[in-house]
Amino acid sequence: MRIVSGIQPTGNLHLGNYLGAIRNWVSMQDDATANGGECLYFLADLHAISMPHTPADLSANTREMVAALVACGIDPDRSVLFNQAQVPQHAEMQWLLNGTARMGWLNRMTQWKDKAGKNREGQSVALFTYPVLQAADVLIYQATHVPVGEDQKQHLELARDIAQKFNNDFCSEDAPLFTLPAPFIPPEAARIMSLRDGSSKMSKSDPSDMSRINMTDDADTIMQKVKKAKTDPEPLPSDKDGLEGRAEARNLVSIYAVMAGTSVEDVLAQFGGQGFGSFKPALGDLLVEKLSPINARFVELRQDRAALDAILKKGAEKARALAIPTLEKTYEALGLVRG
Ligand code: TYM
């Protein structure tokens, strides 16, 4: 079992990232290391330059994201934790896979369509070829499982298509080079929505900080954001069907259920009939209880820049060693001469 996943260091780690992906990174780390598997988790800093960015912010965010991931439970002694920029094999592999990926496949990516909007001509080439780098990230390690939120599913299907086409085109049938990676998406928290708008996902790029709970928010901020979250005037229903057409209510109830380790049905059995005036403080208290230890650890870790850099350096050394064998086989399969 080889588990691989990444996150862009473009801002704060938020509750959507945590519930959709990072919680699974931590639980898979515990399972995999107990069963002889391996986990590789990385900061997708090479992906982050596909959009306009400020260099000083990127380096600061990269270090903050390492601190946040360790605070959430990623253990750099058990998982390989690194940033792409220190493992140039990812970018090399992307170039090799660019020969296999098709323009039509990339043109169909919804993230590309959403981010480019009507101004395709004005986008960076990197934004268009972004999913090929993502395929390289997982294929280079022969990943078997990739824990992600729902929004990354299409990119992983593309990684599988690239792997399959490469195996067909350049490998014999009984010796395919690439493992086809399977996405691992949590059923309840696949898509956590914005606190201001139940129809758009919670996101780092939303200009309003009130739209998301950051894993680094203090208790007062969390409580204030929950109390100001958009809702409707109706009381909570007592069963799941009653959440139909109530996106904001559904989102808050789902967050409660996942954070409490229970089901939506159980939350509604407890709060059904009550208004948001009593549900919101309960949700705020639960979030503060669960997130405060993470926040406290984050505040401590972020101060030691040298320690954070050392984690990335050590992780990158391990990652390079794991990446090189598949990269070399890829060069060979393509007929490229390497001394
Ligand atoms: P990124 O940085 O946008 O998000 C990191 C992880 O958080 C999940 N996520 C969510 N899950 C539920 N609800 C939300 N509102 C929410 N917002 C984000 C994402 O699905 C993701 O799992 N392209 C990737 C990074 C990447 C990657 C990879 C992932 C680069 N290479 C290889 C897996 C494998 C991205 O931008 O994620």
Residues whose N, C-alpha, C, O or C-beta is under 5 A from the ligand:
A	BS01	TYM	V4 S5 G6 I7 Q8 G16 N17 G20 A21 A44 Q134 D137 P147 V148 G149 E150 D151 Q152 A189 A190 R191 I192 M193 K201 M202
